[in-house]
Amino acid sequence: MCGIVGYLGKNEKKEILLDGLQELEYRGYDSAGIAVIEGDKLNNFKAIGKLENLREKTKAYHTEGFGISIGHTRWATHGKPTELNAHPHLGAYSYVVHNGIIENYQELKTELQADGVNFLSQTDTETIVHLFEKEHKSSDSVFAAFEKTLSKLDGAYATLLITEADPDTIYFAKHGSPMLVGFNGDDVYFASSDTPIIGKATEVYYLEDGEYGYAKEGVLKLFDANGEKSFTKQALTADKVSAQKEGYRFFMEKEIYEQSSVMGDTMMGRVLDDTINFEELDKDFFENIYAIKICACGTSYHSALASSYLFERIGKMRCDVEIASEFRYKEPFLTEKTLFITISQSGETADTLEALKMAKRAGMRTLSICNVDNSSIVRESDAAILTRAGIEKGVASTKAFATQSMVLWMLALYVGQTKNTISQELIKNEIDAMIHTPKALIVTDKLHEKVHRLSKRYLHGHGFFFIGRDIFFPLALEGALKLKEISYMHAEGYPAGEMKHGPIALADSELFTIALMPKSMHYDKIKSNVEELSARDATICAISPLPFDLADDFIQTNYDSHPMLEYFEMMVVTQLLALEISVRLGNDVDMPRNLAKSVTVE
Ligand code: F6R
């Protein structure tokens, strides 16, 4: 959730760091900082808020010749977003940047304070640099001190350290948080994901957990618990996937509009005339598998929940879904006959990754559905299906959710097909519907304009209930999450049939109900649930292909033949509604407060 970059070489370091941090800014943007050592010149800048503040502050600063440098963009975990808490953290003569959490930092800090060390920040990170300088006093070399420091850290981290005691070397370590090293001639780059170094480095090595070492001009030394090790670099694409806004006001808006086209990529080579094909899965991948357990967080959890209906109804296989952070500590009963699926846009979500590791330890077969190739979750899984949504920059996830939902729908069908539990006719019907999905995702001017006009009536009130049944219940949860993330208004998703068991007590004209009323699934049931709310004077915004007299606002959808097509079309409506409400409220749609794109801490 924070972002790290590092660079060692002769090029202009400030620009490389700031450009790299720009690519990572969506991961955390409460402060940013850089530190550069050139010979005996050491410079350090920090600024709170967005990266442009750091750019402004470093306007007059330029680097020259060979040097080493590190940078960081922060999402606060320990301590408030202040300049003192921003990275890089300074010791007496060293700087450190860090992603993740040092779990035993309090213990270490107390020891260091007892030795007379003065801490400037409230962060766990600062412990690393002081611990290093303490170890340095009694070590033969900087590297030995770095190794001793690492051996004392508990938790998950990726870290870079530079020190005046060795001014031409960057020290690095990865343990549970992502980090990679890029190479171009003698230049060495570090980053917490590959976007900052695309177009700069030509080759890359993705560090594994437990690896650490140091880089000098043209040299990288890599170690793990067994000592020095060799490694193989991979070619890094130079084709920077342009994630510019392309005329849209926000990345989120662009990503909503993109859903129709990326869905084609998601299906390519997988949805065939009368069969579903996953090259990623061995023929016997589902052999001896009789149930599915899915773990995920946030939006990815919602796509998982929707898929549990599909795995049971279409795939004829039992499917449980759990929030990863809950799963981790419940001492779950796991069996080898259950396939363990993780779903993640980033592939770096700490809770999901840890849940996956638990499943592996229990001997389960694992599959990940992920948007980022080479991410930690992908690398950790037995098999991975990429969602192919392209880079998602808006913090509020949209196209990742859409493509996850599609992959899971295909997978449910694939399970039924592989296990021979469903008819060819059903497969054909589902495939026919799948092929229409890109169309159902098209955002027309008429729809966007309608949602824009209607959004002005939803800027107040005491809350929103998004309601739906079956797969439209997880969609309601997701609609509510989108709205609360970027509008900061209270919103809840609820199964429509549950409202009468308590929440209906909240109903009055200032309670806004967004009712998902598909024609092809339980229409009469949801209709009577909405009628109950209307009778209590709740304000109803109905989304349905069928006109609904009791609606205060009505958004008519087009698809009514297949629940998944209705699902995708209604998904777009809820995304646009959240977007337009947030814009009217003047919020930063792409970087909503308190959030970060990738949550690599527990
Ligand atoms: C919401 C959102 C988050 C993520 C969650 C899991 O818009 O983006 O709820 O879905 O943090 O992230 P991933 O999918 O990267 O594991």
Residues whose N, C-alpha, C, O or C-beta is under 5 A from the ligand:
A	BS01	F6R	C297 G298 T299 S300 I343 S344 Q345 S346 G347 T349 V395 A396 S397 K597 V599
